[in-house]
Amino acid sequence: RAGQRISNEIQRQIFQAMRWLEKQNGRMFGDTDDPLLVSVRSGARVSMPGMMDTIL
């Protein structure tokens, strides 16, 4: 159902950005010894209550 899943295109963009972050920082997301830590925040111009809960 639409709105229940992140689209394949958005998933692709997220994974591409994560690879870039890993390369820039020399760390890997999920690494047990020296993990890349990532914080996510909303950057919407207009408040959309509940939107971050939907994605996270």
C-alpha positions as CSV (number, residue, x, y, z in Angstrom):
1,R,0.0,0.0,0.0
2,A,1.3,3.5,-0.9
3,G,2.7,5.3,2.1
4,Q,3.6,2.2,4.0
5,R,7.1,1.7,2.6
6,I,10.0,3.8,1.5
7,S,10.2,3.8,-2.3
8,N,13.0,2.0,-4.0
9,E,14.4,5.3,-5.2
10,I,14.5,6.8,-1.7
11,Q,16.2,3.6,-0.4
12,R,18.8,3.9,-3.2
13,Q,19.5,7.5,-2.2
14,I,19.8,6.6,1.5
15,F,22.3,3.8,0.8
16,Q,24.3,5.9,-1.6
17,A,24.5,8.7,1.0
18,M,25.6,6.1,3.7
19,R,28.3,4.8,1.4
20,W,29.5,8.4,0.9
21,L,29.5,9.0,4.7
22,E,31.4,5.8,5.3
23,K,34.1,6.8,2.7
24,Q,34.4,10.3,4.1
25,N,34.8,9.1,7.7
26,G,36.8,5.9,7.2
27,R,34.2,4.0,9.3
28,M,31.5,1.5,8.5
29,F,27.9,1.7,9.6
30,G,27.3,-1.4,11.8
31,D,31.0,-2.0,12.5
32,T,31.4,-3.5,16.0
33,D,34.8,-2.1,16.7
34,D,34.7,1.5,15.3
35,P,31.2,2.2,14.0
36,L,30.0,5.1,12.0
37,L,27.3,6.8,14.1
38,V,24.5,8.6,12.3
39,S,21.9,11.0,13.7
40,V,18.7,11.7,11.8
41,R,16.6,14.8,12.1
42,S,13.8,16.4,10.2
43,G,14.7,19.2,7.9
44,A,11.3,20.0,6.6
45,R,10.4,23.6,6.0
46,V,6.9,22.9,7.2
47,S,6.1,20.9,10.3
48,M,4.7,17.5,9.5
49,P,3.8,15.9,12.9
50,G,4.3,12.1,12.8
51,M,6.4,12.1,9.7
52,M,9.7,11.1,11.3
53,D,8.0,8.3,13.2
54,T,6.7,7.0,9.9
55,I,10.2,6.9,8.4
56,L,12.1,5.7,11.5
